[in-house]
Amino acid sequence: MIKNSTLFNTAGLWLLLLVLGTSCTVSQKSADQDREAIEGVMRQQSEAWNKGDLVGYMQTYWHSDSLVFIGKNGPTYGWEKTLQNYQKGYPSQEAMGKLTFTLLKKDRLSRDAYFVVGKWHLARTVGVLQGHFSLVFRKIAGKWKIVADHSS
């Protein structure tokens, strides 16, 4: 009887380890896919910006009054107001220049939230601009959206 119990416990332990290992692998694969999707969102942003398409650029943001953008003038709330500020600050293709991002850190906060830190660089004939940003991404309706942006 003890041998059967020991055999069951050993088999049960191996089964548990197999399930946990598979779960970790699936979780890591999911996290890797999320990070790749977020990198894709950032590429989509820079591509739209570099075409002079601010509305396209803003498609990566949460289209909500609860969106928060924090810049040199303090917080701005809402998708529409954020777009208006971009349009005012970058009224032409020349003012927009060419935008590139360098992602420095992508931390998973939960299954549907990430914290991203990076650098932005704007090459323009009217003067180069650059700085850093921190973003909070949330998965909303199956898509990664920026819900908070702090850029300096």
RAZIBEL-V639112 format. One record per helix or strand of 2 or more residues. SS is the DSSP state (@ for helix, = for strand). FROM is the first residue (numbers start at 1). TO is the last residue. If there is no record, write none. Layout:
BEGIN
ss | from | to
SS | FROM | TO
SS | FROM | TO
END
This chain:
BEGIN
ss | from | to
@ | 2 | 50
@ | 54 | 58
= | 68 | 71
= | 74 | 77
@ | 79 | 89
@ | 93 | 96
= | 98 | 110
= | 113 | 123
= | 129 | 140
= | 143 | 151
END
